Amino acid sequence: YKHSKYRASSNPFYQKTNTLGASAEWIGLKNNVRWYLTLGMNWYYTSSTNLNKTHNLLMPNPRIIIDWKAAKKILLTFEYSYSGRVPSIAQLSETDQWIDTKLVYHGNSALKPYKTHTASVRFMWNNKYVNLSVRNSFTSSPDRICDMYTTTDRYMLQTLVNLSDYKEWSSQIDLTIKPLGNNKLVFWNRVILADLKGKNQEYSWTGYRVQWMSNLALNLEHWTF
């Protein structure tokens, strides 16, 4: 449970944010299949005197994970989750905030809560020399809150909008190579590929993400390079 409140002494007003959640998890195992079933309920509440705006969202928060050990060194994982969020006080405030001389942030009091569905499949293969993990996921988040930028004669305006549709396809590949068959020399790599699409009646965009992270470590008895 989280609760926060803010009061200003010079010009009294309050901002209140509450989050309350409870969940129960059932873990089961049969043959080569293990499952984690989480049933939860979350309550989000936010309000402010200045904004005269209140958001109150009560929603279920389920999560299902199924692990299948297909072979001695191969593991398949299926996962699904459902969650939600309400806009924060800072996102709802429509007072101009100068981030620098060319960029102004202006919130949107019309923002509304949104919900998110996420489903993924993960493949893992491990042996003495190589650890490989590939995770493919899909996210659908109707009414998701998103940044929107517009230009004026004097500056760039940053605000926020609810998207009527938001979808994301992504893949994450983790590859760890251990040429010596132990942890003395470890070469780790992560590649993330994503395709994102968002739209509403006045705004639409498509985004792509390509990331590569790498780390080479030599682990000796007293030193690490």
C-alpha positions, 0 to 999 in steps of 0.5 A, spaced: 500 500 500 502 506 498 499 513 500 502 520 498 500 527 500 503 534 498 501 541 502 503 548 500 504 553 505 504 559 501 498 557 497 494 551 501 492 545 496 493 538 496 495 532 492 493 525 493 495 519 490 493 512 493 495 505 490 492 499 494 494 492 491 493 484 494 494 478 490 495 470 491 499 466 487 498 458 486 505 454 484 504 447 481 508 442 478 506 436 474 511 432 470 515 437 466 510 443 466 511 448 472 505 454 472 505 460 476 498 463 477 497 470 480 490 473 481 491 480 484 486 486 485 489 493 484 486 500 486 489 506 484 486 513 486 489 520 484 486 527 486 488 534 487 485 541 489 488 545 483 486 540 478 479 539 481 480 532 477 479 525 481 481 518 478 479 512 481 480 505 478 479 498 481 481 492 476 483 485 476 491 484 475 492 477 473 498 473 471 500 466 468 506 463 467 507 456 464 514 453 464 515 447 460 522 443 460 522 440 453 528 437 454 534 436 459 537 443 456 531 446 453 526 450 457 520 454 454 516 459 458 509 462 456 507 468 460 500 473 460 499 479 464 493 484 465 495 491 468 492 498 468 495 505 470 492 512 472 495 518 470 499 522 475 498 529 478 504 532 473 501 529 467 494 532 469 497 539 470 496 544 464 501 549 467 506 551 462 513 548 465 519 551 461 524 545 460 529 550 457 528 556 452 526 552 446 521 546 449 515 547 454 511 541 457 504 542 458 500 536 461 493 534 459 487 534 464 483 530 460 487 524 460 484 517 462 486 511 465 489 505 461 489 498 461 495 493 458 495 486 455 502 483 455 503 476 452 510 473 451 514 466 449 521 465 451 526 459 449 532 458 453 537 453 451 543 452 456 550 448 456 557 448 459 559 453 453 553 457 451 547 460 454 541 462 449 535 466 451 530 468 446 523 472 448 518 474 443 512 479 446 506 482 444 503 488 448 496 491 446 495 497 451 488 501 448 488 508 451 495 508 453 498 515 455 503 517 450 508 524 449 506 528 443 510 534 440 507 540 436 511 546 434 510 553 435 513 560 432 517 560 438 518 553 441 517 546 441 510 544 445 511 537 449 504 534 451 500 528 453 495 524 449 491 518 450 492 513 444 486 509 442 490 504 439 497 502 441 501 495 439 508 493 440 511 487 438 518 485 440 524 480 441 530 480 446 535 475 444 540 474 450 547 470 448 552 468 453 559 465 451 563 462 455 569 459 451 573 456 457 567 452 459 566 456 466 565 463 468 573 466 468 571 468 461 564 471 459 562 474 453 555 477 454 550 480 448 543 482 448 539 484 442 532 488 442 528 489 436 521 492 437 516 495 432 511 500 435 505 503 433 500 508 436 494 512 434 488 516 435 483 521 431 488 526 431 495 523 432 499 517 429 506 514 429 510 508 428 517 507 431 522 502 431 527 500 436 534 496 435 539 495 441 545 491 442 549 491 448 555 487 450 560 486 455 566 482 455 569 480 462 575 476 465 574 474 472 580 472 475 581 469 483 582 476 485 581 481 479 576 482 474 577 486 468 
